Amino acid sequence: MEDINIFVLDSIYPGVDFTVPEFERLRNIAPNLKFHIVPKTNLTDEMAAQADIFYGCVPVAFLPRCKKLKWLHLASAGAAEYCDPALYQNPDCLLTNSSGVFGIPIAEHVMALLLGLTRRVDEFVRQGQQPLWKNCQPLRDICGSTVGILGYGDIGAQVAGRLQGFMCKKIVGVRRHPGACPPELDALYGMDALDEVVASSDILIICLPGTKDTYHLLDAKRLGSMKEGSFLINIGRGSIVDQEALIGALQNGPLAGAGLDVVTPEPLPADSPLWKMQNVIISSHSSGGSPHNPVRSFAIFERNLKHYLAGEPMENQVDFNLQY
C-alpha cells in the first residue's frame, strides 16, 4: 500500500505535536498515512515534491511547486485566494475549508462589537484612562431593532441565535439560495431583497465571504440608503464594503457607528481616518479567535480524511467558481 504524505502546518495548532489525542486518532485511520508537522515559514521543495495532502493555510505562492498535491484542507473559512486553478499542478486537486469552526467565537465577537457601539463601551474606556467621570450619550438599545444579516451560513445562524435574547423587532437574513426560513429568523430572503434589507435595517451585520461577486456589494449608494442612526458590523471581508464610502457614511451620516473586524487593506494603514473615528471599533481580523478552534478544525479534517480515503464526497468542499 503506497504511503500518503500529509503535511500539517504548525501554525494551526500552537505547540502541536504527535502526542495530542487528535493525532492519535488520525494515525489510526490507516497504516499508510505519514504525518509531517512543518513550519509555515520554512516550506521546502522537498516537501512540495512529497505532499499528497496539506492541512493549513499554505502560502499561495508555494502551491505551484506542489507536483502531486491531491487535497488542500484550509484551516480558515475564507478560500477566495486559493480558487485559481492555475495554482495547482494537479487539475483534480480538492480544496476544502474549515467553515463551521468559527461560528461560535465570531458570533460572540459580533455581539461584543454591537454592544460596544450601542452602549458606548469604547468611550467609557477612553474616559477611564484620563480618568473622567461623565455620561456618554446617546446610549442605544438593541431591543426593538430590525437586524439584517447578510450571508446566512453557519456564522449568520450563530449570530441570529444570540440576537434572540435581545427582543429585536425583527431579524432577517439574506443568502444566495434562501430555502426555508429557520426558526431563529423572522424572514430569509434571496439576494434580490438585498436593497430592501439594507435600507430597512437598524443594524446591518455582514457575514458574507469575500469573492468577486461580493466586491463592494455595500457601495456608496447602498450605504447612503441605510437608516439614519444605523449601525454596521463587518466580520466578512473588507472588500465587501467600499471603504471610502463607508468613511463618508460614518462622518456625514447615515451611519451612527461601525464595528469592523475586517478592512482593506489589512493591516489597515496608520493614516486611515478609521483609526481616529470615535464611532468606529476595529478589532484587527481577530473575531474567529478561540482556544477551541484547533480541536474543532481537527474534527472536520478527521471526518474528511475518512471520506477522502473511502472516495466519498467531502465536507466543506470549495467551489472554485463561487470561491467558497
Summary of the structure (lengths in Angstrom):
residues: 324
radius of gyration: 21.7
end to end distance: 33.7
largest distance: 72.2
contacts: 1009
relative contact order: 0.14
helix: 35%
strand: 17%
